[in-house]
Amino acid sequence: MGRIPIGASDYSTAAYSYDDGAADPELKRFSIDHDRDYILPTLRAALTANPDLFFVRLAWSPPGWMKYSNSMLGGNIRPENIPTYARYFQKFVEAYAAAGVTVRAVTTQNEIDGGPGRANAGVSVAGRGRGAPGRGARPAVRVKRHENLDARPQLQFVWPRPRSALEAPPSRNT
């Protein structure tokens, strides 16, 4: 299993997303070019060594323009940007697949309780769990209550869903 960030992480030399800059709800600027020189070749080499690797991708933050803070550090996502964030994940998974790296799972945030000054998505949807944010977008978007998070509902993207935590993932050739 490989646990890889979507965009910047705590170990990055700078905060970045795949759609930096001013608001871009159509995601016209979306690009994984940042990853082409080092990250993608490293992941492809890992897949060559072990074709059954299961990559789960974790977001540290949506693009800053999607959040009230207009920054990747701290702040919560604006509810109107949740469908755009779903498309952001879809574009990411599709772009990585086109670059030869299959992503089998994503999460919207690495540390759901990231504090002030830390990159976080702020995607807790307490009070907003009704309706279908991201309707019609793949990956599927659902609200899930996690038993260890004080019963706060959390937005979760599923792409595709493993059958069980103990079962080996299917080969990428199936």
Backbone bond lengths (Angstrom), bond angles and torsions (degrees), N, CA, C in turn:
res aa  C-N    CA-C-N  psi(-1)  N-CA   C-N-CA  omega(-1)  CA-C   N-CA-C  phi
1 M - - - 1.442 - - 1.517 108.16 -
2 G 1.315 115.74 136.02 1.449 122.09 176.04 1.513 110.36 -115.78
3 R 1.320 116.92 129.85 1.469 123.39 179.79 1.521 106.78 -109.93
4 I 1.330 116.49 107.91 1.454 122.24 -168.93 1.534 109.30 -126.77
5 P 1.343 118.73 136.40 1.466 119.81 179.32 1.530 112.36 -71.93
6 I 1.323 114.62 152.84 1.468 122.37 169.76 1.519 105.35 -99.20
7 G 1.311 116.93 107.11 1.460 119.80 -173.53 1.522 109.50 79.53
8 A 1.318 116.50 -154.82 1.459 122.45 -175.31 1.522 112.05 -67.05
9 S 1.334 114.66 157.44 1.465 122.09 173.46 1.522 108.12 -137.34
10 D 1.336 116.28 -175.37 1.464 120.54 178.50 1.525 111.49 -61.02
11 Y 1.325 117.12 -23.01 1.451 121.06 -176.91 1.529 113.06 -94.45
12 S 1.307 117.92 -1.73 1.464 121.25 179.37 1.526 110.52 -73.68
13 T 1.313 115.48 152.04 1.466 119.38 178.54 1.521 111.82 -77.32
14 A 1.330 117.28 -15.91 1.466 122.12 177.94 1.530 108.54 -155.94
15 A 1.331 115.74 155.60 1.470 120.19 175.63 1.526 108.39 -75.72
16 Y 1.320 116.19 131.02 1.464 120.43 176.39 1.515 108.96 -152.26
17 S 1.329 114.81 153.53 1.457 121.78 172.16 1.523 106.45 -126.00
18 Y 1.317 116.08 -175.11 1.459 119.56 177.37 1.527 111.71 -92.97
19 D 1.330 116.19 9.57 1.465 121.13 177.29 1.526 108.81 -155.77
20 D 1.328 116.28 69.32 1.463 121.60 -178.98 1.521 110.86 -82.28
21 G 1.326 115.48 159.98 1.455 121.42 176.16 1.511 112.27 112.50
22 A 1.329 115.10 -153.84 1.466 121.58 -179.65 1.532 109.77 -69.07
23 A 1.322 115.29 166.67 1.468 120.79 179.84 1.530 110.37 -50.76
24 D 1.322 115.24 135.48 1.463 122.48 -177.96 1.524 109.25 -142.73
25 P 1.352 117.69 66.56 1.468 119.98 -174.88 1.526 113.95 -61.56
26 E 1.311 119.23 -19.34 1.465 122.00 176.61 1.526 111.61 -88.57
27 L 1.331 116.85 -3.86 1.467 123.53 179.46 1.530 112.21 56.08
28 K 1.319 116.82 38.01 1.464 121.25 -179.62 1.526 112.34 -68.41
29 R 1.336 116.97 -26.49 1.469 120.91 179.60 1.521 112.70 -89.56
30 F 1.324 118.94 -4.23 1.464 121.53 -174.60 1.524 110.20 -52.58
31 S 1.328 115.77 131.16 1.459 120.23 179.49 1.527 109.61 -159.30
32 I 1.317 116.43 140.93 1.465 121.95 173.88 1.530 110.34 -100.54
33 D 1.327 117.75 18.33 1.462 121.29 -177.35 1.525 112.53 -54.81
34 H 1.323 118.08 -33.79 1.461 121.29 178.59 1.534 111.67 -54.11
35 D 1.325 117.13 -32.18 1.463 122.18 -173.36 1.529 113.82 -90.81
36 R 1.330 117.55 -7.69 1.470 120.04 -170.60 1.531 114.58 -69.45
37 D 1.322 118.55 -33.25 1.470 120.04 -175.32 1.524 113.83 -77.75
38 Y 1.333 118.13 -37.60 1.461 119.80 -173.07 1.526 113.64 -124.74
39 I 1.327 117.09 -47.68 1.466 120.08 -172.01 1.529 111.28 -68.72
40 L 1.316 117.71 -52.73 1.467 120.08 -178.67 1.531 112.59 -62.10
41 P 1.335 120.21 -45.07 1.469 118.26 177.35 1.534 112.89 -60.85
42 T 1.332 116.78 -36.37 1.465 120.08 178.22 1.524 110.77 -66.05
43 L 1.322 116.96 -42.80 1.466 120.57 179.32 1.528 111.09 -67.00
44 R 1.331 117.42 -39.82 1.477 119.84 177.08 1.523 110.89 -64.03
45 A 1.334 117.28 -38.79 1.472 120.30 177.71 1.529 110.14 -64.38
46 A 1.327 116.91 -40.22 1.473 120.19 177.89 1.518 110.19 -63.30
47 L 1.336 117.39 -40.46 1.466 120.97 178.82 1.526 111.42 -68.14
48 T 1.316 117.31 -32.11 1.465 120.20 176.18 1.529 109.58 -65.69
49 A 1.327 115.97 -41.39 1.466 120.49 179.43 1.526 111.52 -70.29
50 N 1.339 116.64 -34.10 1.468 120.86 -179.28 1.533 108.90 -145.34
51 P 1.337 118.11 91.18 1.465 121.62 -176.98 1.526 114.29 -62.26
52 D 1.325 117.94 -15.19 1.465 120.25 -179.62 1.522 113.25 -93.58
53 L 1.327 117.74 9.35 1.467 119.46 177.57 1.524 110.00 -57.22
54 F 1.298 115.17 139.43 1.466 122.58 178.77 1.519 106.55 -109.86
55 F 1.337 116.47 111.27 1.460 120.54 179.08 1.515 110.03 -94.80
56 V 1.322 115.86 125.56 1.458 121.37 169.56 1.527 105.41 -110.64
57 R 1.295 115.33 132.50 1.463 121.02 -177.45 1.517 108.95 -108.10
58 L 1.335 116.51 134.68 1.458 123.08 -176.35 1.523 109.49 -121.47
59 A 1.315 116.11 130.10 1.465 120.58 177.60 1.522 109.66 -88.68
60 W 1.318 116.16 134.53 1.467 120.07 172.32 1.518 109.30 -86.24
61 S 1.321 117.39 -29.23 1.457 120.83 -180.00 1.521 109.59 -169.17
62 P 1.339 116.34 147.60 1.465 117.94 168.17 1.530 108.48 -71.06
63 P 1.318 117.71 169.63 1.464 119.04 172.87 1.535 109.63 -53.18
64 G 1.314 115.98 142.68 1.465 120.55 -177.36 1.516 113.47 -53.44
65 W 1.321 118.20 -36.39 1.459 120.77 -176.30 1.527 112.18 -66.49
66 M 1.330 118.71 -15.24 1.467 121.32 177.79 1.527 111.82 -81.84
67 K 1.340 117.38 -10.61 1.456 121.51 -172.02 1.523 111.71 -109.49
68 Y 1.322 115.74 157.10 1.462 120.84 176.51 1.524 111.44 -58.48
69 S 1.324 117.30 -34.55 1.465 122.42 -176.15 1.527 112.57 -76.61
70 N 1.338 117.82 -13.57 1.464 122.67 -173.28 1.529 111.62 55.04
71 S 1.312 115.97 29.78 1.457 122.14 -179.56 1.521 108.95 -144.48
72 M 1.327 115.89 149.51 1.458 119.29 175.05 1.522 110.76 -74.17
73 L 1.311 117.91 -17.21 1.460 122.30 -179.68 1.522 109.17 -94.37
74 G 1.312 117.10 114.52 1.456 121.70 178.67 1.512 112.37 72.63
75 G 1.311 115.52 171.35 1.453 120.95 176.36 1.512 113.24 90.50
76 N 1.324 115.19 163.85 1.465 122.70 -178.70 1.519 110.53 -113.90
77 I 1.319 114.40 152.31 1.461 120.10 177.79 1.526 109.81 -68.38
78 R 1.300 116.22 142.44 1.474 121.02 174.90 1.526 107.64 -73.67
79 P 1.336 117.52 132.95 1.476 119.71 -176.86 1.528 112.91 -54.53
80 E 1.315 117.68 -35.45 1.462 119.91 -179.02 1.530 111.96 -67.94
81 N 1.337 117.74 -14.37 1.462 121.06 179.34 1.522 113.77 -94.80
82 I 1.321 118.53 -1.94 1.463 120.34 -179.98 1.536 111.82 -61.01
83 P 1.337 119.86 -44.66 1.479 117.72 176.15 1.535 112.58 -62.70
84 T 1.332 116.87 -35.96 1.467 120.21 177.16 1.521 110.08 -66.12
85 Y 1.330 116.88 -38.17 1.467 120.28 177.84 1.529 110.46 -64.44
86 A 1.324 117.48 -36.38 1.466 120.31 175.39 1.532 110.45 -62.95
87 R 1.331 117.10 -43.03 1.471 120.45 177.27 1.533 111.16 -65.29
88 Y 1.336 116.93 -35.46 1.462 122.41 176.72 1.532 109.70 -57.83
89 F 1.332 116.90 -46.15 1.455 120.70 177.62 1.526 110.68 -65.04
90 Q 1.323 117.25 -41.81 1.456 120.49 179.22 1.530 110.03 -60.01
91 K 1.323 116.65 -47.89 1.463 120.24 179.72 1.530 110.95 -61.91
92 F 1.318 116.71 -38.85 1.456 120.55 178.28 1.529 111.19 -60.84
93 V 1.326 116.92 -51.29 1.470 120.96 -178.34 1.528 109.99 -61.46
94 E 1.322 117.34 -42.79 1.471 120.76 179.40 1.524 111.65 -65.52
95 A 1.344 117.48 -41.25 1.466 120.52 -179.77 1.523 111.07 -66.42
96 Y 1.316 116.62 -40.27 1.460 119.29 177.62 1.527 110.96 -66.60
97 A 1.314 117.84 -39.91 1.470 120.48 177.80 1.531 109.79 -61.17
98 A 1.342 116.62 -42.63 1.459 120.62 178.90 1.534 111.30 -64.49
99 A 1.328 116.20 -26.46 1.470 121.03 179.06 1.530 111.95 -90.12
100 G 1.340 117.13 5.12 1.452 120.80 174.41 1.520 115.82 93.11
101 V 1.334 117.93 13.68 1.462 121.16 179.54 1.526 108.52 -125.12
102 T 1.324 115.60 111.52 1.460 120.81 178.94 1.524 109.41 -82.38
103 V 1.315 115.92 126.69 1.459 122.10 176.10 1.518 106.55 -104.06
104 R 1.310 117.29 123.29 1.464 120.93 -176.09 1.515 114.08 -99.13
105 A 1.331 118.13 -15.10 1.461 120.57 -179.75 1.516 109.22 -154.07
106 V 1.316 116.24 146.20 1.460 122.37 175.10 1.523 108.76 -135.62
107 T 1.317 115.60 155.16 1.458 121.58 170.02 1.518 107.32 -128.35
108 T 1.317 116.36 153.42 1.457 120.07 -177.37 1.503 112.66 -77.69
109 Q 1.321 117.28 -16.92 1.451 118.94 -175.50 1.513 110.08 -160.24
110 N 1.326 115.92 141.52 1.454 120.84 178.16 1.526 111.37 -74.88
111 E 1.308 117.41 -52.57 1.463 121.91 -178.00 1.520 107.91 -121.46
112 I 1.312 116.06 102.44 1.460 120.93 -173.40 1.516 112.43 -61.75
113 D 1.336 117.50 -24.70 1.460 119.38 -178.30 1.520 111.95 -108.38
114 G 1.340 116.54 30.46 1.458 120.10 178.57 1.520 110.78 -55.23
115 G 1.311 116.63 133.72 1.466 121.74 -174.39 1.507 113.03 -85.62
116 P 1.338 115.98 -176.61 1.468 121.42 -179.90 1.522 111.06 -57.71
117 G 1.312 116.06 140.80 1.448 121.38 178.56 1.513 114.26 81.88
118 R 1.328 117.30 -4.96 1.454 120.75 178.17 1.518 108.30 -103.17
119 A 1.322 115.18 148.13 1.462 118.75 176.58 1.519 107.93 -65.76
120 N 1.308 117.52 126.93 1.456 120.43 174.62 1.513 109.17 -154.85
121 A 1.319 114.56 160.12 1.457 119.94 -177.01 1.511 111.69 -86.87
122 G 1.328 117.37 -28.74 1.455 119.20 -177.59 1.512 110.85 58.70
123 V 1.327 117.25 47.31 1.455 120.00 -174.58 1.511 113.39 -102.72
124 S 1.322 117.68 17.65 1.452 119.05 173.00 1.518 107.26 -60.26
125 V 1.299 116.83 130.73 1.459 119.57 -175.24 1.526 111.54 -113.42
126 A 1.313 116.91 33.44 1.466 120.59 177.24 1.522 108.99 -54.73
127 G 1.303 116.18 129.91 1.452 120.45 -179.47 1.512 113.56 81.58
128 R 1.330 117.18 -6.22 1.459 120.59 -179.38 1.514 110.81 -122.17
129 G 1.324 117.37 18.41 1.451 121.12 -174.24 1.515 114.32 -77.54
130 R 1.327 118.35 -4.77 1.463 120.16 178.85 1.531 109.63 -85.47
131 G 1.288 116.45 156.77 1.457 120.30 179.24 1.514 110.77 84.03
132 A 1.305 116.30 -165.69 1.463 119.85 -177.07 1.513 109.86 -135.31
133 P 1.351 118.10 81.80 1.458 118.03 176.24 1.514 109.51 -59.98
134 G 1.302 116.72 136.94 1.446 120.10 178.63 1.515 113.94 78.00
135 R 1.343 118.41 15.66 1.457 121.27 -178.35 1.521 110.10 -52.19
136 G 1.295 116.24 133.38 1.456 121.67 178.04 1.519 113.52 87.30
137 A 1.331 117.37 -8.77 1.459 119.97 -179.82 1.516 109.84 -93.30
138 R 1.321 116.75 145.75 1.451 120.74 168.53 1.501 104.79 -108.87
139 P 1.254 125.53 136.81 1.449 125.28 9.14 1.517 112.70 -71.21
140 A 1.327 115.41 162.02 1.450 120.51 178.64 1.520 109.34 -62.33
141 V 1.307 116.91 141.82 1.455 122.20 178.28 1.509 107.65 -114.44
142 R 1.326 116.46 131.15 1.451 118.84 177.85 1.517 108.83 -145.41
143 V 1.313 115.10 160.09 1.455 121.11 175.57 1.514 107.39 -100.33
144 K 1.319 116.70 129.46 1.453 121.56 -177.40 1.525 108.80 -129.38
145 R 1.313 116.47 138.33 1.461 120.67 173.63 1.522 108.17 -94.84
146 H 1.303 116.48 127.64 1.459 121.35 179.21 1.513 109.11 -103.08
147 E 1.313 116.42 131.13 1.467 121.45 -173.68 1.519 113.26 -62.84
148 N 1.323 119.58 -21.78 1.457 121.22 -177.80 1.528 113.19 -98.67
149 L 1.288 117.98 9.63 1.466 120.34 -177.15 1.515 111.68 -119.87
150 D 1.311 117.28 42.49 1.453 122.11 176.40 1.525 112.34 53.15
151 A 1.319 117.34 32.76 1.470 124.25 177.93 1.522 112.39 59.04
152 R 1.339 117.67 23.37 1.463 119.92 175.07 1.522 108.29 -78.51
153 P 1.317 118.97 129.52 1.470 118.74 177.56 1.522 110.38 -67.99
154 Q 1.306 116.58 144.23 1.453 122.12 -179.21 1.516 108.96 -127.97
155 L 1.319 116.51 139.98 1.455 121.67 175.51 1.515 108.11 -73.26
156 Q 1.306 116.78 133.14 1.457 120.50 -178.35 1.518 108.97 -134.96
157 F 1.331 116.95 133.49 1.450 122.93 175.44 1.523 106.95 -102.07
158 V 1.296 117.15 137.71 1.455 120.93 -176.24 1.521 108.10 -123.60
159 W 1.357 116.56 124.71 1.467 119.91 -177.08 1.508 111.19 -152.07
160 P 1.260 125.47 111.77 1.447 122.16 -55.90 1.516 108.97 -67.60
161 R 1.265 118.39 173.32 1.450 123.09 -173.42 1.529 110.98 -88.78
162 P 1.350 116.87 128.69 1.469 117.82 175.62 1.517 110.38 -63.56
163 R 1.333 116.76 151.56 1.458 120.73 -179.04 1.516 111.63 -71.64
164 S 1.322 118.90 -36.99 1.460 121.96 174.30 1.517 108.07 -161.07
165 A 1.320 116.24 159.70 1.457 120.40 -177.57 1.524 111.46 -67.14
166 L 1.324 118.20 -25.50 1.458 121.28 -176.30 1.518 113.74 -95.45
167 E 1.300 116.88 -11.00 1.457 121.29 -176.89 1.525 109.83 -87.14
168 A 1.298 117.38 136.85 1.455 121.35 177.72 1.517 109.68 -64.40
169 P 1.331 117.62 140.70 1.461 119.18 177.80 1.519 110.54 -66.38
170 P 1.331 117.21 153.07 1.471 118.92 178.54 1.524 109.49 -65.52
171 S 1.313 116.82 152.02 1.445 122.14 176.33 1.517 108.43 -59.82
172 R 1.313 117.08 147.20 1.469 118.47 -179.03 1.522 111.76 -70.02
173 N 1.318 117.06 -8.42 1.462 120.93 177.21 1.520 112.87 -89.77
174 T 1.366 117.46 -0.27 1.473 119.36 -178.36 1.487 110.38 -101.31
